[in-house]
Amino acid sequence: MPGTVVITGGSRGIGAATAMLAARRGWHVALSYRERPDAARQVVQRCEQAGVRALAVQADVADADDVQRLFDTVGDELGAPNALVNNAGIVGPRQRLEDFATERIERVVAVNLVGTILCTRAAVRRMSVRHGGSGGAIVNVSSRAAVLGSANEYVDYAAAKAGVDTLTVGLSRELAEDGIRVNAVRPGLIDTEIHAPGRLERLSRTSPLGRPGKAEEVAAAILWLLSDEASYTTGALVDVGGGW
Ligand code: NAP
């Protein structure tokens, strides 16, 4: 069903791989980023080389005004979106909970969970057949951490991602009549810049598949969930975790 997809955090990692695969599949692509305009510009160029329209908007998903501006810009430049990938996410430093700074806790929940809710609200107001839209699909990028818990490292992040899982299930039921499917992918250890140095190599050796995943392997699952091939799939939490 290609049309226009909004991908938050599309300048690097899983979001960038998703943007480029979406473009190759014929989607017009709008991506958001926070602080690396050069990386975002490169992804836009790669998408355009695939023959689709693409744009990048600097917008913090945790800021309601930024989110409003992101979706207004997409509407003006590319038309109403029919797909959203809530991908932007962060972790704090690896720490036990009693050492967490208050700002870290607030920011981790704000970006991973509140940001997902704010972007979804903006998308639903434009995509829902209830509001004159054409319907579509939403994919939330959760994490296997939502199940495993990230003890001694990022329990705040894991809890926020568990919230994303619950949001996915609830919204899949709430939005079915609006013509919108809602699913999530839960990546395991994926080779991106989100990891502290050495963490990926150390942990992925012991995983069942014995290696880290690639951003493109997560993007493939996301693009399937967005596609008409997944037309009867909603409320699913798809693990892309190499066996974890
Ligand atoms: P990454 O390489 O660190 O990329 C993060 C992306 O998010 C960048 O494009 C960044 O923009 C953007 N971003 C960060 N904070 C933002 C904000 N407040 N507003 C808008 N954009 C923001 O991360 P990744 O590994 O690809 O992670 C993508 C998603 O997958 C996240 O939700 C993460 O939790 C999830 N995930 C990752 C793994 C893994 O092993 N990599 C595992 C499970 C789940 P800038 O370029 O401007 O900084």
Boltz pocket constraint, residues with backbone or C-beta under 6 A from the ligand:
constraints:
  - pocket:
      binder: B
      contacts: [[A, 8], [A, 9], [A, 10], [A, 11], [A, 12], [A, 13], [A, 14], [A, 15], [A, 32], [A, 33], [A, 34], [A, 35], [A, 36], [A, 37], [A, 39], [A, 59], [A, 60], [A, 61], [A, 62], [A, 86], [A, 87], [A, 88], [A, 89], [A, 90], [A, 111], [A, 141], [A, 142], [A, 143], [A, 144], [A, 145], [A, 186], [A, 187], [A, 188], [A, 189], [A, 190], [A, 191], [A, 192], [A, 193], [A, 194], [A, 195]]
      max_distance: 6.0
